[in-house]
């Protein structure tokens, strides 16, 4: 049986068509398998419909092609005698049909076998106006060849059946599009989580009802999620993944142990592959898996808005003494903001950092000590991201990026302490702008000279959080008693009362200069 040249719409289960009460169709022969599907409806009165079928059809016929029916029509057409003779002709014809029904076995056997050979899905037989009942020989032939046979009642037209098929196909297509759209949205949301790769795999496995596996360049399973599948299926899936990573093809499919397998090469060119094992597979599953493969490509590969060669060149120049403003054009960076970020739950990893950079629209990402730093063009809006706490600096030119980095760090500390998803460094004019920078810096150094860097940072954080011991402890990742001890030490070394608002204001002015 040839594979049906199916249209780009989901097939209609035969059971759905039989459930239409307005059609009143009745299956009288053939398998009653829920898996029988129809791709379209076609009407033909040809004795051999094979040349006109593509496969997957519900073939509709009134039996005009049946030899006895043709003979009956001829006798009725040629009759020009009396009414009595006409009635006699009808009677003789009916008796002839009844007597020869058993003799039609060979005809219907050949007819049904040709439909099955062409890939037809089912046969619908109209019982009017040519035949009052479905020929018994046709029922037997369909039963023998395993072709579902439907009785179409007189009140149901073939065009009505075809219209019902198209309606059911349109409903199925709409449901398929809705399913794909919902899956795309959930996969995109998963890619923005702090643990994007496992989250995308979990969503994919849930959507296809199977298991999703990310394979590394060496064929090892880097991450996986979903329902366990038999090893008889997982071993061939690993082989399929190896096929797409070492050959020109980007996708491959197979079936093993009754499980449908599919592998997708991830487009970063680093040897990663996505494997999917599920009990069933339809076009929507392929579309959903393809979306996941695109997202995983972004998550596992280097973000491509700047080339690796340009970044390598910029790094070498920095190591050899070039200034940030000299190398910034190599990586497409100019005036920018610095973003510091930490995930709310688990610690960040390289893939999570890369995903956050992609979400912020920048390839310039650094991960160190659990904090992700991203250099984002100043003209791009930085918004809060679910699962992350962000601190954003004021826009700065390359020469001022170190200062912007410090601003972002302080903004992140404040955001974590106040449990705020995103805090931006204030960019409005400050009181310090009224004083000469050199004099302000000299005053600050003299005032804070007794304090070491640890005490200075503790005092800065404590003042920025309005003297909150608990929030300062969270921001500095230390115990609240440690904060109390450090602040008390600052008060002693500075020989001043830190509860005095004027003292706090002067110290804050000084801390802004260092």
C-alpha positions, 0 to 999 in steps of 0.5 A: 500500500503506498503512503498517502500523499496527504494534505497539510491538514490533520486527518479526521478520525473515522469515529468522529465522522460516524459520530455526526448525527446529522449524517447518520452514517453506519459502519457495516463492515471492516475494522472498527479501529479508532486509529482509522483516519480520513484525509479527504472525501472523493466520489467516483463511479468508476469500476476501477477507481485506483488511478484516481486515488491518492490514498487516505480517501473516504471513497463515496459511490452509489454503485452505478458501476456495478454491472447489474445496476448498469443493466437495469438502467439500460433496460429502463432507458430503452423501454418504450412499451406499455406500463404493464411491460415496464412494470414487468421489466422492473420486476424481472430486473429486481429478480435478476439482481437478487439472483445474481448477488452471489455472483458479484463476489468476484467483481466486488473482491477485485473492486475492494482490493483495488481501493485497498491497493491505492491506500483508500481509508474507507468506502461509503455506499449510498443506498439510493437511488440505484440500490435499496440496500448495500450488496451482501457481496460488497460487505463480504469483500470489505470484511475480507480485505479489512476496508471499513464500509459505511452505509450512507442513508438516502437522506444524506448526500455525498456533498454533505459527507464531504462538507462534514469531512472538511469541517472536521479537518478545519476543527482539527487544524485549528486545534493543532495550531492552538496546541503549537502556539501554546507550546511555543509560548511555554517553551519560550518562557522556559528558555527565560528561566534561570535553568533554561535547558532543563526547563525547555526539555521538561516542557518539550517532554510534557508537550509530546508526552515522551522523553527529551534528551540533550546529547553532547558532542561526545554523545553523552546525555547532558540533560534529559526530562520526561517519561522513562522509555525502554532502553530498546528505544533509547539506544537507537535514539542515541545512534540517531543523534550521532547520525545528525551530528556527523552527517549533512542531514539535520533531522532523522526519524526512526521507530524502535520498540514501538516508540517513535524517535526523532533527532535534531542537530542543533545549529550552533555547529558544536556537535549538540543534538536533541533527541525525542522519544514518544509513543506517537508522532504527528506534524504538530509534534515535529513543529514543537520539537523544531521550536525547542531545537532552535531555543536549545541552539541559542542556549548551548551555542555562542550568541552570534551578534558579535563574532568569536574572532572579533571578541578574541581580538578585543581580549588580546588587545586588552591584555596587551594594554589597550583601553576599553574605548579602543576595543569597544568597536570590535565587539559592537559596543559603545555607550552601554549599561552594565547589568548584574544578575543573580537567579532567585533559586539555584546558582547560575551556570554558563547556559543560564548566563548565556540565556539571560544574555540572549534575552537581554540582546547582548552576547557580552556576558560574564559569569563569576562567583554566582553573579552574571554580568552583561554589557547591554547597549544603552538604547536597549530597554532592560526589563525584569526577567522571571526567576532573576534579580537584576541591578542596572547601572546608569548608561556609560561610555567605555571609559566609565564602564568600571564605575558603571560596574560598581553601580550595577553591583550596588543596585543588585545588592539593594534589589536582593535585600529589598526582594525587588526584581530590578533596581536601576542606579539613579541617574538624576543630578546629585548634590555632589555635582555641585562640588569640584570632583578633586576636592570632594574625593580628597575630603572623602579619602580623609574622612574614611581613611580609618576604614578598610575596604570591607568596612567601607562596603559594609557601611555603604550597604548599611546606609543605602538600606536605611540602617536595616541589619537584616537587609544588609546581611542579605545583600552582603551574604553574611550574618546579621551579627557580623553586620552589627559588629562591623557597623559598631567598628566603623562608629568607633574608628570614625569616632562619631554617632551613626544614629545622627542623620547629619553624620549619615548624610556626610558619610554617604556623600563621602562614600559616593566618591570612593 
